[in-house]
Amino acid sequence: AQSVTQLDSQVPVFEEAPVELRCNYSSSVSVYLFWYVQYPNQGLQLLLKYLSGSTLVKGINGFEAEFNKSQTSFHLRKPSVHISDTAEYFCAVLNNAGNMLTFGGGTRLMVKP
Amino acid sequence: EAQVTQNPRYLITVTGKKLTVTCSQNMNHEYMSWYRQDPGLGLRQIYYSMNVEVTDKGDVPEGYKVSRKEKRNFPLILESPSPNQTSLYFCASSRGLLLYGYTFGSGTRLTVV
């Protein structure tokens, strides 16, 4: 069975600073990884996904993530954050059958002015 | 507008009183799912449905029931709610998790006293 661990429950950062949100996964076979974002009082939205090919994946709102098979990681990065990026971010892994998406515990990104 | 609609948004109920949370999608998606979100635990899947009359258990199905009589609707039923089912619930749908990810509803905050 696959699982996802998000190493930081909260990440405070100042506006315009870079940020990295960490995600490690465990999966015995093919790996399909996702990042979702949840703004306050809303449902989750897809930020980006890795299915195959290039290990650097670009998503919406200037975010990108790098798939690292040897370190079983899929960290999310943004070179310069805005106040509007304040949200909770979830890493997720899809099983091989394509019918179950398992989420990590979430990381709350708090951008300060 | 393409969306997943959940009702109600907020619900306070008493232990043992049966309740139903409705979920409807207007995108003709075959796949639908229910999750609960608890602090530090991320989202955990309760039940999912691959198509009409096809449902299966997720990671935390105990105390919940679902039905899928029509493609657009996927209600979540709590026959005898207990306080440990106090949580934020999300319904989601997809036309293919691998390529398209989920479209989430806005959530239902349930409190069982």
Interface residues (C-beta under 8 A of the other chain):
Chain A: V4 Q6 S9 Y32 F34 Y36 N41 Q42 G43 L44 Q45 L46 K49 L51 F90 L94 G98 N99 M100 L101 T102 F103 G104 G105 G106
Chain B: V4 Y31 S33 Y35 G40 L41 G42 L43 R44 Q45 Y48 M50 D56 G58 D59 F90 A92 G96 L97 L98 L99 G101 Y102 F104 G105 S106 G107
